[in-house]
Amino acid sequence: MLLLIRGKITPEIKNPVNRFLIWAYQPLVNFVLRYRLFTLACAVLLLALTIFPFKRLGSEFMPPLNEGTLLYMPTAIPGMSIAEAAKILQIQDRPAEEKFRKR
């Protein structure tokens, strides 16, 4: 902060933006501090009003993921021939094909 703020620092009251924010915010703060129970009751009421829509929300934003298949990515040694790799893939895919035919 010492590196960024240099020179004379003006008071908050002389800054026009800060004066406007204080002018707009001060009545709200005074009201909330004066009527504490009313403020808390409004907050609880707003919370209670959100319970019904929240329960009706359900899972409609996330569609069901009924993919039904698994992806198996086999790996092999780098020097394996293409014929050997094709043979191993056929052996690995055979049980999956049999399960598909049973459906």
Protein Blocks (a to p, Z undefined) as FASTA:
>chain_A
ZZmpgcjdddfklpmklmmmmmmmmmmmmmmmmmmmlmmmmmmmmmmmmmmmmmmnmmml
pccddeopacddddddfklcfklmmmmmmmmmmmmmmmmmmZZ
